[in-house]
Amino acid sequence: MDNKSIIDVLIETQALQNGHFLLSSGKHSKEYIQCQKILQYPKHGIYLANLLINKLRPLNVDVVIGPALGAIHWEVFLALALEHVNSDIIGIFAEKVLIGDETVFQLRRGQKIEPGQNVLVVEDVVTTGNSAKKIIDLVLNLKANPVAVASLINRTPDLIKFNIPLISLLDIKLETYDPHECPLCSQNIPIDKPGSSVIKA
Ligand SMILES: [Zn+2]
C-alpha cells in the first residue's frame, strides 16, 4: 500500500459518519467514527497496526487486550503486527458484564493474563477512556503490567486519561454533549446507538 495516513483510510472507507449518536460513554454526538468500516479490511487493519509498530516495539508486549466488541479486530491486528517482535504474544478481549447497575470487564472463554506479563490495552476510539481504564484495573488486579493504551483514534485529546502512555494514530476533536443539553435531542432527531454490547450477568 502507498504511504497513506489514517485520514485517507477514514475517508476511503466512509468511517466518519454524520447523524445523532449515543456513544458508549453515555454522551451524544453528531459525528461518529465507525472503525469497523476500516477494520473489516485486513489490508487497512494490518497497515494501520504497522504504523504504530516503532512505538510499540520497545514495550515488550506479552498480551494485547481490548474491550469487546469494538476493539476485537484492532486487538488482533496489533497482536499480528507485534508477533514479529514476540512470537508468543497473545491477543485477547474482555467482555462487559452487567452486575447490578455496574458494568465491569471480565475475561471469559478461558482467556488469561498471567502475573508479571506486559499488557498493551487497546481501544478503537478513545473518548472518555472509561473502557480502557476499567481494563487497566482488570490487568492490575491480575498483577500484570499495563504498559500503554494504543488506539486508532483519540476523540478528546485535551483530556488526560491514563497514568500510562496513550499512543494514538489520530487525535481528532469531535464535539460531544451531555444528553440533557444535546441540541440534536432538542430537535427530536432520532438517536442511533452504533456501538457497545453488554452481557447481563
Ligand atoms: Zn442527543
Residues whose N, C-alpha, C, O or C-beta is under 5 A from the ligand:
A	BS01	ZN	H28 C182 L184 C185
